Every structure is written in structure tokens, then in C-alpha cells.
Amino acid sequence: MTRMSTRAVLAASAALFALPAVPAIAQEAPADETTASNEITVIARRREERLLDVPIAISALSTEALDKAGAKDLSGVQGAIPNVNIVQGRGSASSANFYIRGIGQPDALQTFDPAVGVYVDGVYLSRIQGALLNLFDVQRVEVLRGPQGTLYGKNTIGGAVNVVSKKPDLNDLRGEASITYGRFDEVTAKGYVSAPLVADKLALSVAGVYDDRDGIVTDPATGRKYNDRNNLSGRAILRAQPTDTVEVLISGDYTRQRNSLTMGQATAPLIGFDYNADFSAVTPFVIAPAATGEWDYKASSSFAGDKGQKLDHWGVSGTINVDLSDTLQLVSISAYRKLKTDFFVDIDATTAEVGDVFVGTRQHQFSQELQLKLDADKLKGVLGVYYLNEHVTSHQEAYADSYLRYVGTPLNFLRTIDDEQDTKSYAAFGQLTYDFTDAVSLTGGLRYTRETKEYFRTTTATTSSPIFPALVIKGTFTFPTNLPAPYNTLDSVTYEAWTPSATLSYKPSRNTMLYGSVSRGFKSGGFNGRVNGLGDVTQVVDGTTVVVPTFKPETVWTYEVGAKGSFLDGRVNISGAAFYSDYANFQARVGGGNTGINGGSFPVLNAGKLRIQGFEFDVNVRPADPVTLFASVGYLDADYKEFNDGRRAPAFSCNPTGAKVTCKPAFAPPLTLRAGGEYRVPLGDATLSLGGDVRFVDKHYLSVDNRPGLTEDGYLIGNLYAQVDFDKFYLRGAVRNVGNTLYKTDGQEFSSVGNIQTVYYGDPRTWNVTLGVRF
């Protein structure tokens, strides 16, 4: 297995654009012979509209497109949409790392809010744990790029991922089922059935998925498998329509995951420290050297075989739609969700105990949203109020018996953390569109957000020696009460923000649109959930050491122009957008140094300002009925205009001289490309579909401070499938990552403890065969 050279990647990428037609499944699912692509509907603006009529940078993936892309969960959308990075979160089998246009939040800690909101049927998911949803009864996935707040219950600064489930059919029995077998003994079984219980009045749908796959990483010493899948999910939706003006939807879902460890590769030597007799000085030593050579999907852990990752995630929601008149509709969305995770994570990815942790999280949330929708002749829009009450607790243990020594003898180290956070979020929002003419419309929106967070954390670190029994060092730090005055009573903070938006759109014809927009995004501040001591909340500002126990909210102003068009009766569909974003108070967890006595700190700072600009382009072409071609391009020019780490410059500071920022924003590849197509061949009463795509992702960084080992140099991967459709049955074979390309997806940077820098890789070449039925 070899990594392609940059020159080869660029040459292959250039070859993509030599295709006679360049089109894109990311914008829309391929149209069939009876439904034009320009008739695809979305609910991005909280009402059903044609995709072409929405003046927003939005992509919509249908169920069929998701299946053919091989998407088992939301990470399968990765690469299908320009300037969108959706991958499995670091060290976890179920956390989702979302970046849109270079804006995201990879840290799974509960004190950080996601920068990209995930909504399931209008219900916001507060945590990135459990957000890597299985896609089994999904009608489509809508991805909105840019700040979203004047239409959605929870404000999100980077964008929104809107998962829309299939509604039960009130009149017809419908269903589908499939069974898949693939490489690494993959077995996936899916089922969905929708049945009317009372014609025109009451219907029920039930869906489930069982997804199991052996690990793709092997322990060469024990043969143990890591990075596996073992998921069981189900959802039931009851739909009632007692009158022509009232609809009630009650939904319940449950996800259970039982996985082995998720292992990566150490890219830097692990460094420990040997204390002298009176603990006044330390001598560094190498615990384990950095890995050499290419990743071969082999790794060893210090954890025993029974240590893995468990997740239980369930929720119930109720949606009531009431037509008050021909032009007014009232919508109520009530939801309760509960999340339980017990994760063992080998952060250092070696047999040494340096970054070995257990994280147990218990979270529940209640949300209530009310919307008043208006659909008059000239004026359309929505007014809403939103409330979220979230409670999160966690128990954490960190084991580091390999990290410290006392006069040459190993020390045992255990750190335990217990913390708790309560968040109450209130919002009022509204957006109205006025049609001056059939061609010209103006949309204005405004949102007020108020969030209050209460936080408490206790950390206890114990160091002892099996050789010197009398040597026991124990310290407890309670946040925030151990902080010096006046911060020792600061356990609650409140943030408020007004976030407006405005859009002017022009439709020269029914199937073309030009638009320009400006919007402000906001992401709440909060407490540093990694506080272990004063060093984590101590900064040097203008030469003075100060204590800053919280970090401020992030804000962004985004300016965008775009165009969409459908031509030749829907055979050619094109969309493009260019944008410019000014991003302030970027929330960064920076390295706190690795000096033994003073190391181990994890400051979270409002480190700087970003400028992000770029463009996106999608095209989908059907030159003949059997042929669909697609392509997409995403370009990002992301820079830190300011990066103040607020500390005495650590080795990898982004401004080591204090004068010039040397880093680039993480997870912001300058160029992302995708191209492919599908060819359908009649076979008597059946149809053969042959398709695939090629994806290129440019060089980008996996850590805030751009460490060399946490850098992806760019990659090119291809996917192929063949499917035979009969009247009700279908048979599909698929190969993902055809060229067996080695590529990095995420990284862990905890350099202040043992110099930990770990990288995670995407799947190698995989194949599967699926037999399915639809009725």
C-alpha cells in the first residue's frame, strides 16, 4: 500500500475535469426518467420548497444516493458535499466530527458546543457523541452551509445537517429490507415497514438496523481486533391525522453500540519525566519512539481485552402540525433525549500507559419549539421560540503509570475527574420573505439567543510508588472554587446574542436563481472542561499573569453570493456559491507545554480571528436517459488573521515570535473535488446500473497548531458499484476505496502530557454485496 504523490494526485484531479460533462450527486440525487431533478423538495426553510427555490447553499442526498454511496452512517456523506468534512470523531466509534467551510468543533467534551448542528426531524442533538447516526429510515439528508439561526431552534455557527425521516403512509403498505455481507465479515441487516392502521387517519412505521463488522486494525501480539462496528438501532413513528387540519407525529428511537477500542498511530515519541529526590527537577526520557513506516492497520494497547466502548442513546419526540387557516400553520416540537456512554480510549495508541482514559458520560436534554408558519401570496416565513434544558455529568479516569519516575523507579499515576454542567438555552427567531414581484424577493431574519451554563468539576490526582510505599502524593482541585478571588464564586455564566440575516434573490425564470446574503453566526462560550489546575486557566496578557476561568462566544459574519439553475427539462442542474467569513474569538484548546513539573495543562482560549473565503460548485448532467454525470468543487482560503495563545510561547505555538501567525486553520483543505456518474442498462424486465465516483481532498491539518505528524498531505480515493433492479428486488455490489489509498481522518493532540500526538486513518479497500427488496 502506498500513498500517492502530490503530483500524481494533481494529475488525476486534472483528469477528472477532462470529462465531457461534469456533474454532482452532492447537490441532488440522480433523476430518473419520470422525475426531474429540479422538482426535488427540501425543508431547509421549515417549509417544503423546490431545491432550486431556496437561496441557501444547500445539498440534499436522497436515500438512493446514500445507499449507492455506501453510507452506513453520517460519516458516509464525507466527500460527497463540497467544503464539508464529516468523519468519525477521534478515538471514538460513535462521535461525529463536523466541519463546514473550515468551521467546526472536534472536541467531544461536554463543555464545548458543536459548531455544526445535527437535527433529526427538527430535534437538535446537543452532543457529538452519538451523532454519527445510522441511516436506515431516512428520506434524505440536507446539509446547509453557513450560519443557521433565524430558522432553527438552536443557533449553529457553521451550518446544519438536517436528517429527515420517512413519514408513515396513511393509505398504503410500504416497506423494504436488505441484507449485506462484506469484507471484514461485515453483516448489515436493515428493515423498514409502514402500515396504515386506520385508513386516512392513523399509520405506523417501524425501522431497524443491525450493523456488525470485525475490526480493521489488528494487534500483532494478541490478534485482538480494533476499530470495529457493532450497532443496533431502531425507530418507530406513529402518524395520526384526526382531521384535515391536524397532524400528530410521535417518534421514538434507540441506538445501542458495543465496540472495541478505536486505535490510531503515534506520530511523535512519547516523553516521560524522572523526578529527583526532592522533586525540584526532572529529567526527560523516551517512553516509546514514534512509529516509523506507513500505517499497516496494526496497533497494540495497554488496555485489557474487555475494555471497549459502549453507547446507549434514545429519545422520544412529538410534533403537532395545526393548520389555523389557509395561510397560517402552528407547529409544536417537543423532545426528550438521553445519552449514556462508557468509553475507554487509548489516546497514545501504544502499550505504554500515558494517555489511557475512561470517560463515562450521562446526558439528558429536553427541548420545546413552537413555530408559526405563514404562507400568504406575497409574504412567507416562520416565527418561533425555542427552549433547551440539558444536564451532563461525566466521570473520567486517566491512567499514566509509564509517564513519571522517581529517581529512576516507575510511579503509579491515577487522575479522576467528576464534573457536571447544566445548560439552559432560550431563543426567539423569525424569518420572513416578501415577493416584490414573481422574480424578486427579499428575506430578512433575526434571532435572539440567551444561554446560561452552570459548571462544577473536581479533579483528584494520586501519585504513588510500588517501591517506596511511603511516597504518596495526592492533590485535589475543585473548579471553580479553588480559583483565587474574585473568581471563586464564578460557577455560572450567561451569554446573549442578536444574530440577523438578510437575503436578496432574483429568479430570471422559474428554474434559475441568483442570490446574495449576509448572516451572523454565534456559538456560546463556557467553562474549560479540562481544568486540572490553575495552569489551565492562567494566561499572560500584556506581560501580566491573569486568571480567565471561561472562554467567550465565537461569532462570524458571512457574506455569500450564489446561483442555481436547471436547464433542458432538468437534464442539466448547476449550483454555485462564493462566500467570505469574518470569524472572531476562535475557541482553541492549545498545547500548554510539556515540561514535567509544569506540564499537563489544557488551556482553552479565544485565540484569534479567522478569515475564510472560498467557493463551491455542483453540476449534475443527464445527457441521455441512461447516463447521469456529476461533479463538485470546493475551494477554501482559510487564514488566521490573529492567533494569541495567551501563554509563554510553547514549542509549537502558532505565533512563536509574537509577530506573525504561522498556522493554518485545521480541517480546512484548500481544494476538495468529486466526480463520477451512473450508467443504466435495460436487461429485459430488469435494469443494470453501473456507477462510481472519484474524490480528492487537498492537504490539511488535523490539529490547531499544525504539528507535522497530524497533517494529511492530500489523497485521492475511488468508489464503484453495480446494481441490478428487478420488479421488487435488487442486488448490489460495491467497492469503496478501490485503490486502497492510505489517508488520515482525524488527530489527537495532547502534547502537554507525554508529547501525545496520535493520528487516525480511514478504512482500507472494502467491498460488500447487498440483496434487497422493496414493496
C-alpha positions, -999 to 999 in steps of 0.1 A, spaced: 0 0 0 15 33 -10 5 69 -6 1 87 -40 25 115 -46 12 151 -47 20 153 -85 0 121 -91 -29 134 -71 -30 167 -90 -27 149 -124 -55 126 -115 -76 155 -103 -70 174 -135 -80 143 -155 -114 145 -138 -121 178 -155 -113 164 -189 -146 145 -187 -170 157 -214 -196 165 -187 -191 173 -151 -220 167 -126 -227 162 -89 -247 139 -67 -239 161 -38 -264 186 -50 -292 163 -59 -299 126 -63 -298 114 -99 -331 119 -116 -350 90 -130 -369 92 -163 -401 105 -147 -389 129 -121 -367 159 -130 -340 169 -105 -354 204 -103 -385 191 -86 -366 178 -55 -381 193 -24 -364 202 9 -375 217 42 -344 238 48 -365 269 54 -390 250 75 -414 246 46 -414 224 16 -398 240 -14 -381 230 -45 -343 229 -40 -340 255 -68 -362 280 -49 -341 281 -18 -315 309 -17 -291 290 5 -260 269 -1 -277 235 4 -271 200 -7 -296 172 -5 -289 135 -6 -317 110 -11 -320 75 3 -309 60 -30 -279 83 -33 -269 75 3 -272 37 -3 -252 39 -35 -225 60 -18 -222 31 7 -232 54 37 -237 33 68 -239 64 89 -234 102 86 -197 97 80 -206 82 46 -215 117 35 -178 126 37 -166 137 3 -200 139 -13 -205 176 -5 -180 204 -12 -163 221 18 -179 196 42 -158 173 65 -178 146 83 -157 119 99 -158 96 129 -146 115 159 -111 109 173 -107 78 194 -145 70 194 -167 47 174 -198 69 176 -187 106 179 -191 128 148 -166 155 138 -183 180 116 -166 208 98 -183 230 72 -163 257 54 -135 253 79 -157 259 109 -162 231 134 -155 217 169 -137 183 171 -135 181 209 -162 158 223 -160 173 258 -194 184 270 -183 219 278 -179 226 241 -209 232 219 -210 217 184 -203 243 156 -225 223 132 -259 214 144 -274 180 137 -312 178 136 -333 147 133 -369 156 122 -364 191 137 -349 179 171 -314 192 179 -288 168 192 -266 186 218 -236 163 219 -213 150 191 -213 116 209 -240 95 193 -243 120 164 -228 95 139 -263 84 131 -271 52 113 -291 60 81 -318 34 79 -352 50 75 -340 83 61 -359 101 33 -330 125 27 -301 143 44 -300 181 39 -267 199 46 -269 237 49 -236 256 47 -231 288 67 -246 302 99 -281 290 107 -302 306 134 -331 326 121 -349 293 111 -336 267 135 -343 261 172 -307 260 182 -283 285 167 -253 270 149 -223 289 136 -210 266 109 -241 251 93 -267 224 99 -272 188 90 -309 181 87 -319 144 88 -355 138 75 -371 105 83 -398 88 62 -433 96 73 -457 66 77 -481 63 47 -517 67 58 -531 46 30 -506 21 15 -485 -6 30 -448 1 22 -416 -15 32 -381 -25 23 -354 -48 37 -319 -57 28 -290 -79 39 -254 -71 33 -222 -91 36 -188 -76 30 -151 -76 38 -140 -80 75 -171 -102 79 -195 -72 76 -231 -82 82 -257 -55 79 -294 -61 80 -320 -33 75 -357 -33 76 -385 -8 73 -422 -11 71 -450 15 71 -486 3 76 -519 22 78 -538 13 110 -569 34 102 -572 45 65 -565 82 61 -562 86 99 -535 66 115 -503 49 104 -472 33 120 -437 28 107 -410 7 123 -374 5 112 -343 -13 124 -307 -19 115 -281 -44 127 -246 -35 117 -216 -56 126 -181 -57 112 -148 -71 125 -121 -46 134 -99 -33 106 -70 -29 130 -52 -60 144 -30 -63 175 1 -82 162 8 -95 197 -26 -109 206 -46 -109 174 -72 -87 190 -93 -66 166 -99 -28 170 -119 -2 150 -149 -25 145 -187 -19 142 -214 -34 164 -245 -13 163 -282 -19 168 -307 8 161 -345 11 158 -371 38 153 -409 38 154 -431 67 141 -468 69 147 -486 93 125 -522 105 132 -543 128 111 -576 131 130 -588 160 108 -578 176 76 -561 204 96 -543 185 124 -514 161 121 -496 144 150 -462 126 148 -449 106 177 -414 92 173 -392 70 194 -357 58 186 -329 37 203 -293 31 194 -270 6 211 -233 3 203 -208 -21 217 -174 -16 201 -138 -24 207 -112 3 211 -107 28 183 -69 28 177 -47 52 158 -9 56 153 15 76 175 33 101 153 57 115 179 79 99 206 62 96 239 82 115 266 82 109 303 99 126 332 121 113 360 120 134 393 149 139 415 148 131 452 132 163 464 110 168 433 128 201 424 139 190 389 130 164 363 149 146 335 130 137 304 132 102 289 117 84 259 89 61 268 82 49 233 96 61 200 74 74 172 60 49 148 81 45 116 69 35 82 34 35 67 4 26 88 -4 -10 83 -36 -12 103 -17 -28 132 -17 -14 168 -13 -26 204 -29 -12 235 -22 -14 272 -59 -19 279 -72 -55 285 -94 -72 260 -126 -64 279 -121 -26 277 -141 -11 248 -167 15 241 -204 13 250 -232 37 240 -269 38 246 -288 67 231 -326 70 229 -352 97 225 -388 104 221 -404 134 203 -438 147 194 -446 170 166 -480 186 162 -489 205 129 -522 225 131 -535 245 101 -550 276 117 -561 289 83 -552 287 46 -521 308 53 -511 300 89 -498 269 105 -488 262 141 -461 237 148 -450 223 182 -419 201 185 -413 185 220 -384 161 226 -366 143 253 -333 125 247 -309 105 269 -274 95 262 -251 71 282 -215 64 271 -187 44 287 -156 49 265 -121 35 271 -97 55 248 -61 47 243 -51 82 233 -13 75 230 -21 43 208 7 22 224 12 -4 250 25 23 273 2 39 299 5 76 291 -28 87 276 -51 59 287 -85 71 298 -120 61 307 -148 86 301 -183 78 313 -210 104 303 -246 107 313 -266 133 294 -302 141 290 -320 170 273 -355 184 269 -364 208 241 -395 226 231 -400 246 200 -431 265 187 -433 278 152 -459 299 135 -456 295 97 -470 320 72 -477 312 36 -495 341 20 -495 353 -16 -466 378 -12 -453 370 23 -439 337 36 -419 328 66 -417 315 102 -417 329 137 -405 307 165 -395 303 201 -371 276 215 -361 262 248 -334 237 256 -326 223 291 -295 200 291 -278 182 320 -245 164 316 -223 146 341 -191 127 335 -167 105 354 -132 103 340 -102 83 349 -67 88 334 -40 61 338 -4 71 333 19 46 351 45 49 323 47 87 324 65 95 356 95 81 376 111 89 409 149 86 410 146 61 382 118 40 396 83 40 380 55 58 396 18 49 395 -5 77 385 -42 80 385 -63 110 379 -101 110 385 -125 137 374 -161 142 382 -179 171 366 -214 184 359 -229 210 336 -264 224 332 -273 245 302 -305 264 296 -309 280 262 -337 304 252 -343 318 218 -368 337 197 -363 338 160 -380 347 128 -375 349 91 -399 364 65 -397 365 27 -415 392 7 -420 387 -30 -419 422 -46 -425 405 -80 -426 370 -93 -388 374 -98 -375 395 -69 -377 385 -32 -362 399 0 -357 377 31 -349 391 65 -343 372 97 -334 380 133 -327 358 163 -322 365 200 -303 338 220 -297 337 257 -278 308 273 -268 301 309 -243 275 319 -235 262 354 -204 241 358 -186 222 386 -156 200 384 -134 181 409 -101 166 399 -80 143 421 -45 132 411 -27 105 430 9 95 425 25 66 444 54 43 442 52 5 445 89 5 456 86 34 481 53 28 499 55 60 519 57 80 487 20 90 481 12 124 466 -24 133 464 -39 166 453 -74 177 447 -85 207 426 -121 219 426 -132 241 398 -142 269 401 -140 272 439 -102 267 441 -96 298 419 -82 329 436 -106 357 443 -127 371 427 -133 340 406 -140 315 434 -178 321 431 -180 320 393 -198 288 386 -224 303 363 -222 324 331 -248 338 308 -243 348 271 -266 367 249 -265 375 212 -286 390 184 -279 373 150 -295 389 119 -296 377 83 -307 392 50 -310 377 15 -320 392 -18 -329 367 -45 -337 371 -82 -353 345 -104 -349 353 -141 -370 322 -149 -388 295 -130 -357 273 -129 -329 298 -124 -320 319 -93 -294 344 -83 -290 355 -47 -269 374 -22 -269 371 16 -253 383 48 -257 365 81 -242 365 116 -235 333 135 -229 327 172 -216 298 193 -218 300 231 -188 304 254 -184 284 286 -161 268 310 -129 248 303 -139 212 310 -103 201 310 -92 221 340 -68 202 363 -52 232 380 -45 269 378 -23 265 348 -53 257 327 -70 290 334 -39 312 337 -29 334 308 -2 360 303 -18 392 289 4 422 282 30 407 304 7 402 334 -5 368 346 -42 367 350 -68 341 357 -95 336 330 -119 309 340 -142 310 310 -139 314 272 -160 338 252 -186 330 225 -175 328 189 -191 350 163 -189 351 125 -202 374 97 -207 355 65 -213 372 31 -224 350 2 -235 352 -34 -248 322 -53 -266 310 -84 -287 279 -93 -302 267 -125 -319 238 -141 -319 235 -179 -331 212 -207 -361 199 -188 -340 191 -157 -312 173 -176 -286 199 -165 -286 212 -129 -259 237 -118 -254 255 -85 -225 276 -72 -218 299 -43 -189 322 -32 -185 333 4 -164 354 27 -165 349 65 -150 371 93 -146 349 124 -139 363 158 -129 348 192 -120 314 178 -122 289 207 -89 269 207 -75 243 231 -38 249 228 -8 230 240 3 240 275 39 229 274 55 196 282 80 203 310 72 177 336 67 198 366 46 224 348 33 202 320 -1 186 317 -22 218 312 -50 222 287 -59 259 283 -89 268 262 -86 303 248 -103 328 225 -72 326 205 -78 347 174 -96 358 143 -101 339 111 -108 349 76 -123 322 55 -133 327 19 -140 303 -10 -165 289 -34 -185 258 -41 -197 245 -74 -220 215 -83 -232 203 -116 -254 173 -125 -259 163 -161 -281 137 -178 -270 138 -214 -291 107 -222 -317 88 -202 -293 60 -192 -265 84 -182 -261 106 -152 -228 125 -146 -219 147 -117 -190 167 -102 -184 191 -74 -156 215 -64 -150 232 -31 -123 258 -26 -112 272 8 -88 300 16 -87 300 54 -62 320 74 -57 331 110 -56 369 109 -47 368 146 -37 339 170 -29 349 205 -23 318 226 -21 339 258 8 320 272 46 319 273 53 305 238 52 267 238 73 248 212 45 247 187 29 280 193 12 295 163 29 328 169 63 319 184 77 354 177 45 371 188 45 390 155 35 366 127 9 338 128 25 306 113 -5 282 115 -34 275 92 -69 266 105 -74 228 110 -97 207 88 -98 233 60 -84 217 29 -79 243 1 -94 220 -25 -120 192 -25 -131 176 -57 -156 149 -66 -167 135 -100 -185 104 -111 -215 91 -128 -240 63 -134 -250 43 -165 -282 23 -166 -286 -6 -190 -320 -23 -196 -319 -61 -191 -354 -72 -202 -376 -66 -171 -345 -56 -151 -321 -27 -151 -284 -27 -146 -268 4 -131 -230 9 -131 -216 38 -112 -189 53 -91 -170 84 -81 -135 97 -75 -128 121 -46 -98 143 -40 -91 160 -7 -62 185 -5 -36 188 22 -49 199 55 -41 200 92 -56 178 120 -45 200 149 -48 236 158 -11 242 159 -3 222 126 20 196 140 38 177 113 26 142 123 -10 155 124 -11 166 88 -29 150 59 -9 156 27 -39 150 4 -55 119 -11 -75 106 -39 -99 77 -35 -124 60 -58 -156 40 -52 -175 17 -76 -209 -1 -75 -231 -22 -98 -268 -28 -91 -294 -49 -108 -330 -38 -101 -359 -62 -107 -395 -55 -101 -392 -56 -63 -358 -70 -57 -323 -56 -62 -288 -69 -60 -259 -45 -55 -221 -50 -52 -199 -21 -41 -162 -14 -36 -150 16 -16 -115 30 -17 -107 10 -48 -71 20 -49 -65 11 -12 -54 46 -5 -40 54 29 -54 86 43 -58 103 77 -91 115 90 -85 129 125 -59 135 152 -54 137 189 -30 165 202 -22 162 239 14 172 237 14 186 272 11 151 285 39 128 273 40 146 239 10 126 227 2 132 190 -19 104 175 -35 102 141 -65 81 128 -69 66 94 -99 59 71 -109 24 60 -88 5 36 -103 -11 5 -137 -27 14 -163 -45 -6 -198 -57 0 -228 -73 -16 -264 -64 -8 -297 -82 -15 -327 -61 -10 -365 -60 -15 -389 -30 -18 -427 -32 -17 
